[in-house]
Amino acid sequence: MLTKVNLLAAANAVQGLYRYDKVGRLNGHVLSVVQVENRTLDFHVHEQSDELFMVLEGAFELETEDGLLPVAQGEMVIVPKGTLHRPVVGKLTKFLMVELDGTLNQENSGDQYEP
């Protein structure tokens, strides 16, 4: 069965900050929307999977060993597996996150991720 999802509407419907609402699955990957504000996670690495951040509304910076990469509304960035990184979010930002099922956990998502 086909399912259509309005990503911004889904992100707007998330109840509270830092809660990942799963909006779909694709070939072993989980697609989640999340709202984040005033949060910098610890540096971490995903050894088994790339990770995609797409900004639906707002903006953030992705910090790696190479420095800070600004990512604005409508833009996305793919973090290759094995890359040390952390998102740096100031103002309220709404994301679509795509990662291999099992990549995100409470330890690398700020304790709010529920499998």
Short mmCIF file of the C-alpha atoms (twelve columns), coordinates in Angstrom:
data_MODEL
# 
_entry.id   MODEL 
# 
loop_
_atom_site.group_PDB 
_atom_site.id 
_atom_site.type_symbol 
_atom_site.label_atom_id 
_atom_site.label_alt_id 
_atom_site.label_comp_id 
_atom_site.label_asym_id 
_atom_site.label_seq_id 
_atom_site.Cartn_x 
_atom_site.Cartn_y 
_atom_site.Cartn_z 
_atom_site.pdbx_PDB_model_num 
ATOM 1   C CA . MET A 1   0.000  0.000  0.000  1 
ATOM 2   C CA . LEU A 2   1.302  3.454  -0.901 1 
ATOM 3   C CA . THR A 3   1.552  6.048  1.834  1 
ATOM 4   C CA . LYS A 4   2.103  9.761  1.260  1 
ATOM 5   C CA . VAL A 5   3.776  11.811 4.012  1 
ATOM 6   C CA . ASN A 6   4.030  15.580 4.269  1 
ATOM 7   C CA . LEU A 7   7.370  15.830 6.059  1 
ATOM 8   C CA . LEU A 8   6.940  19.323 7.477  1 
ATOM 9   C CA . ALA A 9   3.436  18.519 8.729  1 
ATOM 10  C CA . ALA A 10  4.792  15.349 10.345 1 
ATOM 11  C CA . ALA A 11  7.622  17.312 11.987 1 
ATOM 12  C CA . ASN A 12  5.147  19.946 13.198 1 
ATOM 13  C CA . ALA A 13  3.057  17.190 14.782 1 
ATOM 14  C CA . VAL A 14  5.945  15.860 16.900 1 
ATOM 15  C CA . GLN A 15  4.993  16.259 20.543 1 
ATOM 16  C CA . GLY A 16  7.973  17.946 22.161 1 
ATOM 17  C CA . LEU A 17  11.636 18.394 21.419 1 
ATOM 18  C CA . TYR A 18  14.159 15.610 20.719 1 
ATOM 19  C CA . ARG A 19  11.511 12.970 20.082 1 
ATOM 20  C CA . TYR A 20  12.093 11.013 16.884 1 
ATOM 21  C CA . ASP A 21  8.818  10.108 15.164 1 
ATOM 22  C CA . LYS A 22  9.290  7.409  12.552 1 
ATOM 23  C CA . VAL A 23  7.532  8.315  9.288  1 
ATOM 24  C CA . GLY A 24  8.705  5.438  7.096  1 
ATOM 25  C CA . ARG A 25  11.069 2.599  6.350  1 
ATOM 26  C CA . LEU A 26  13.060 2.044  3.170  1 
ATOM 27  C CA . ASN A 27  15.297 -0.945 2.415  1 
ATOM 28  C CA . GLY A 28  16.338 -1.425 6.030  1 
ATOM 29  C CA . HIS A 29  16.525 2.312  6.726  1 
ATOM 30  C CA . VAL A 30  14.423 4.314  9.166  1 
ATOM 31  C CA . LEU A 31  13.076 7.754  8.234  1 
ATOM 32  C CA . SER A 32  12.320 9.918  11.260 1 
ATOM 33  C CA . VAL A 33  11.304 13.519 11.861 1 
ATOM 34  C CA . VAL A 34  12.487 15.403 14.922 1 
ATOM 35  C CA . GLN A 35  12.434 18.923 16.359 1 
ATOM 36  C CA . VAL A 36  15.617 20.126 18.061 1 
ATOM 37  C CA . GLU A 37  16.497 23.369 19.845 1 
ATOM 38  C CA . ASN A 38  19.549 24.497 21.849 1 
ATOM 39  C CA . ARG A 39  21.330 21.159 21.763 1 
ATOM 40  C CA . THR A 40  24.838 20.015 20.919 1 
ATOM 41  C CA . LEU A 41  25.363 16.279 21.058 1 
ATOM 42  C CA . ASP A 42  28.648 14.644 21.962 1 
ATOM 43  C CA . PHE A 43  30.939 13.672 19.106 1 
ATOM 44  C CA . HIS A 44  30.161 10.169 17.890 1 
ATOM 45  C CA . VAL A 45  30.707 7.787  14.984 1 
ATOM 46  C CA . HIS A 46  28.349 5.409  13.198 1 
ATOM 47  C CA . GLU A 47  30.550 2.515  12.092 1 
ATOM 48  C CA . GLN A 48  27.948 0.567  10.115 1 
ATOM 49  C CA . SER A 49  25.953 3.219  8.264  1 
ATOM 50  C CA . ASP A 50  25.867 6.643  6.673  1 
ATOM 51  C CA . GLU A 51  23.433 9.155  8.203  1 
ATOM 52  C CA . LEU A 52  21.352 11.780 6.406  1 
ATOM 53  C CA . PHE A 53  20.201 15.066 7.936  1 
ATOM 54  C CA . MET A 54  17.682 17.091 5.891  1 
ATOM 55  C CA . VAL A 55  16.584 20.443 7.286  1 
ATOM 56  C CA . LEU A 56  12.847 20.906 6.820  1 
ATOM 57  C CA . GLU A 57  12.746 24.191 8.726  1 
ATOM 58  C CA . GLY A 58  15.456 26.183 10.489 1 
ATOM 59  C CA . ALA A 59  19.211 25.594 10.250 1 
ATOM 60  C CA . PHE A 60  22.066 23.923 12.121 1 
ATOM 61  C CA . GLU A 61  25.767 23.250 11.908 1 
ATOM 62  C CA . LEU A 62  27.318 19.831 11.540 1 
ATOM 63  C CA . GLU A 63  30.680 19.679 13.281 1 
ATOM 64  C CA . THR A 64  33.358 17.235 12.132 1 
ATOM 65  C CA . GLU A 65  37.127 17.095 12.464 1 
ATOM 66  C CA . ASP A 66  37.191 19.470 9.465  1 
ATOM 67  C CA . GLY A 67  35.182 22.147 11.306 1 
ATOM 68  C CA . LEU A 68  31.602 23.412 11.145 1 
ATOM 69  C CA . LEU A 69  29.393 22.959 8.086  1 
ATOM 70  C CA . PRO A 70  26.272 25.178 8.045  1 
ATOM 71  C CA . VAL A 71  23.147 23.405 6.757  1 
ATOM 72  C CA . ALA A 72  20.101 25.573 5.979  1 
ATOM 73  C CA . GLN A 73  16.415 24.945 5.362  1 
ATOM 74  C CA . GLY A 74  15.900 22.790 2.282  1 
ATOM 75  C CA . GLU A 75  19.462 21.456 2.423  1 
ATOM 76  C CA . MET A 76  20.709 18.033 3.410  1 
ATOM 77  C CA . VAL A 77  24.014 16.503 4.355  1 
ATOM 78  C CA . ILE A 78  25.068 12.867 4.376  1 
ATOM 79  C CA . VAL A 79  27.581 11.873 7.039  1 
ATOM 80  C CA . PRO A 80  29.592 8.907  5.739  1 
ATOM 81  C CA . LYS A 81  29.948 5.963  8.094  1 
ATOM 82  C CA . GLY A 82  33.072 6.159  10.213 1 
ATOM 83  C CA . THR A 83  32.999 9.996  10.325 1 
ATOM 84  C CA . LEU A 84  33.335 11.628 13.747 1 
ATOM 85  C CA . HIS A 85  30.541 14.204 13.957 1 
ATOM 86  C CA . ARG A 86  27.995 16.025 16.050 1 
ATOM 87  C CA . PRO A 87  25.041 18.268 15.249 1 
ATOM 88  C CA . VAL A 88  25.115 21.764 16.750 1 
ATOM 89  C CA . VAL A 89  21.620 23.265 16.925 1 
ATOM 90  C CA . GLY A 90  20.749 26.705 18.286 1 
ATOM 91  C CA . LYS A 91  17.309 27.862 17.206 1 
ATOM 92  C CA . LEU A 92  14.410 25.470 16.674 1 
ATOM 93  C CA . THR A 93  15.126 23.230 13.684 1 
ATOM 94  C CA . LYS A 94  13.014 20.448 12.195 1 
ATOM 95  C CA . PHE A 95  14.766 17.529 10.505 1 
ATOM 96  C CA . LEU A 96  14.203 14.449 8.437  1 
ATOM 97  C CA . MET A 97  16.738 11.846 9.538  1 
ATOM 98  C CA . VAL A 98  17.546 8.741  7.487  1 
ATOM 99  C CA . GLU A 99  19.767 5.978  8.805  1 
ATOM 100 C CA . LEU A 100 20.120 2.223  8.760  1 
ATOM 101 C CA . ASP A 101 17.757 0.648  11.284 1 
ATOM 102 C CA . GLY A 102 19.659 0.335  14.566 1 
ATOM 103 C CA . THR A 103 22.113 3.188  13.871 1 
ATOM 104 C CA . LEU A 104 20.499 5.683  16.221 1 
ATOM 105 C CA . ASN A 105 20.181 4.808  19.877 1 
ATOM 106 C CA . GLN A 106 19.787 6.661  23.162 1 
ATOM 107 C CA . GLU A 107 23.544 7.032  23.539 1 
ATOM 108 C CA . ASN A 108 24.108 8.923  20.257 1 
ATOM 109 C CA . SER A 109 20.803 10.798 19.995 1 
ATOM 110 C CA . GLY A 110 20.627 12.608 23.332 1 
ATOM 111 C CA . ASP A 111 18.750 9.891  25.275 1 
ATOM 112 C CA . GLN A 112 15.423 10.477 23.504 1 
ATOM 113 C CA . TYR A 113 15.475 7.832  20.778 1 
ATOM 114 C CA . GLU A 114 13.073 4.917  21.077 1 
ATOM 115 C CA . PRO A 115 13.727 1.894  18.849 1 
# 
